[in-house]
Amino acid sequence: MLPHPTPGASNGARRLAIALSSTDMSNDSSVGRLAGALRERAAALQPGDQLPSSRAIVSRYGVSPVTVGRALARLGAEGTVVTEPGRGTFVASRRAPLEDVAWQTVALGDARVDTTHLRRLLEVPGPGKLVLSSGYLADDLQPTRFLATATARAARRPGAWGRVPPTGLPELRAAFAATIGVDAGDVTVVAGGQSGLSAAFRALSPPRMPVLLEAPTYMGAVSAAQAADLRPVPVPTDVDGLRPDLLAEAFARTGAGLVYTQPTFANPTGTVLAAHRRQEVLDVVRAAGAFLVEDDWARHLVIDGVAPPPLLRDDRDGHVVYLTSLTKPVAPSLRVGALVARGPAADRLAAVRRAEDLFISRLLQEVAVELFGSPAWPRHLTALRAALRERRDTLVAGIRRDLPGVTVTPVPAGGLHVWVRLPPGVDDVELADRAARRDVVVEPGRPYFVAEPPAPHLRLTYAAATPADLTEATRRLAGELP
Ligand SMILES: Cc1ncc(COP(=O)(O)O)c(C=O)c1O
C-alpha cells in the first residue's frame, strides 16, 4: 500500500508539484514528469501493492485529473501498473525477462530497413530545448482551435464512423483534385506522405530493383524504399534541383524504373527544380520508360512568390505519380494525404493500398473535408506564410550574424528548413551532438545522403521554434563551431 508520501519523497513530490504547476497540466511534458515520479514510486513497492487514488495524486502533485489519467495510462501501457476499474491501480507483477531470443537473429536475417535517423527525427524533444529539428510546424503555428471545431462537426456527420470507399471519401478526393488541378477519379486518399510513399514504392517497382533518389534526400524516402525491398541509388542535385544529365546516366547504368524527387522546396535543401529543367527531367524519365514519384509536401508552405505548378501537370503519358499531405501545412496528426496516378499504375496503387490498410479513417477524412471547405483554411495559409517568413528570416539573419564560415545554400523560398554548409573539416554529426548538450536540437546532414556526403551540412528547421528561440539557438551554436 502507498497511502502517504514517505518523508524523503515528499520533497521530491513538492519539487515536482512546482515544476508541473508551471506548465500546462495536461501537456506531454507534465504527463512525462508525473509518469516518471509514479514509476519511481512503483519501483519501490511490491507487485500487487496499490498506488494512491487518482484524487490523491491530483492533490499531492498539483496536477489535473487528465494528466493523472494519461500518466497512469502510460505506465499501464509499459506494464508497470495495472488499473482495475472500480478498485484502483496496482503495481504489476514483474515479468521475467525473455530467456534466449538469439534464435530470432537467425530467423530474421538481414535488417533491411534502417530507421535510426528517422526515429531520432520523430522523437519529441523534452521541455527547455531549442528545437531546430522537426518535420512539422510548431504547436503555435498549427490551427488547433479550428481543428477542434472541425473535428466536432465531422464527428456528428451521418456515417462519420462508418466505412468509406478504399480510394477515399468522394468529397475529399474532389477537394484534393481541385487544389492539384487533376480529375477527382485519379486521386487516392492516403494516411499522410509516408504512407503514400511506401505504397508508391511497393506498387511501382518490382522488389530488389534500384530506385533513384535525389542526393541529398528525405531520409524517410530511403527507409520506405528499403521497406519495399528496393535499393536506393543517389542522383546528385544542385541549386537548380535534380540534374537531368546525371539522372539519364543513372537510369542507363542501373536499369531502375523509378525515381523519387521533390521538385518544390526539397527537404532538406529547399531547392526548386528550375523551369528549364522541368521538361528535361520529364524527357529523361519518358526515355527510360520509368515512373517519377513527385513528393509535393511543401506546396502550401510558400514564403516568397508562388510555387511552380506540380510537374504532374506537364505529364501527358502517366509517368508522374504525385503525392501531397496535410500533415505539413496543418498538423502532424491530421494524417491525410493524396496520391495521384493515371492508367494501370492507379489500379496497382489502389490494390497495394487496400492490402495495406483497407481504407483511411473516415473521421479524419471528414475533418479534412471541413478544412478545405472553410474560410479558415485560406486564412490559416495566409497567416502561416507570414509566420514562416518571420522565422526563416530570423534564422538566416542569426546564421549570418553568429556563424561566419557557415553558408546558407540557398535561402529557401518555402518549406520548413534551411540547409547550411559547414566549414571544411567540421564533423556535422559531432557538432549536432555538442549542440544537443547545449539544448539546441539540430539535424546533421550526413543521414540525408545515401552515399558519401560531398561536404558537412546541417539542416536547420525554422518552423518548429519561436523567433526568440531561433536567435538564441544560433548564438549557442556559435560557441560550438571552430
Ligand atoms: C519530404 C517529405 N515527404 C514526406 C514526409 C512524410 O510526412 P507525413 O507522413 O507526416 O505526411 C516528410 C516528413 O518529414 C517529408 O519531409
The ligand as a Tripos MOL2 file, in Angstrom:
@<TRIPOS>MOLECULE
LIG
   16    16     1     0     0
SMALL
NO_CHARGES

@<TRIPOS>ATOM
      1 C1          9.7680   15.3060  -47.9270 C.3       1 LIG1
      2 C2          8.8480   14.5720  -47.0190 C.ar      1 LIG1
      3 N1          7.9590   13.7280  -47.5420 N.ar      1 LIG1
      4 C3          7.1050   13.0380  -46.7720 C.ar      1 LIG1
      5 C4          7.1270   13.1630  -45.4010 C.ar      1 LIG1
      6 C5          6.1540   12.3620  -44.5840 C.3       1 LIG1
      7 O1          5.2560   13.1850  -43.9420 O.3       1 LIG1
      8 P1          3.8700   12.6970  -43.3260 P.3       1 LIG1
      9 O2          3.8130   11.2110  -43.4280 O.co2     1 LIG1
     10 O3          3.8810   13.1710  -41.9150 O.co2     1 LIG1
     11 O4          2.8040   13.3440  -44.1550 O.co2     1 LIG1
     12 C6          8.0520   14.0130  -44.8050 C.ar      1 LIG1
     13 C7          8.1070   14.1620  -43.3320 C.2       1 LIG1
     14 O5          9.0070   14.7410  -42.7610 O.2       1 LIG1
     15 C8          8.9260   14.7520  -45.6360 C.ar      1 LIG1
     16 O6          9.8190   15.5990  -45.1240 O.3       1 LIG1
@<TRIPOS>BOND
     1     1     2 1
     2     2     3 ar
     3     2    15 ar
     4     3     4 ar
     5     4     5 ar
     6     5     6 1
     7     5    12 ar
     8     6     7 1
     9     7     8 1
    10     8     9 2
    11     8    10 1
    12     8    11 1
    13    12    13 1
    14    12    15 ar
    15    13    14 2
    16    15    16 1
@<TRIPOS>SUBSTRUCTURE
     1 LIG1         1 GROUP 0 **** ****
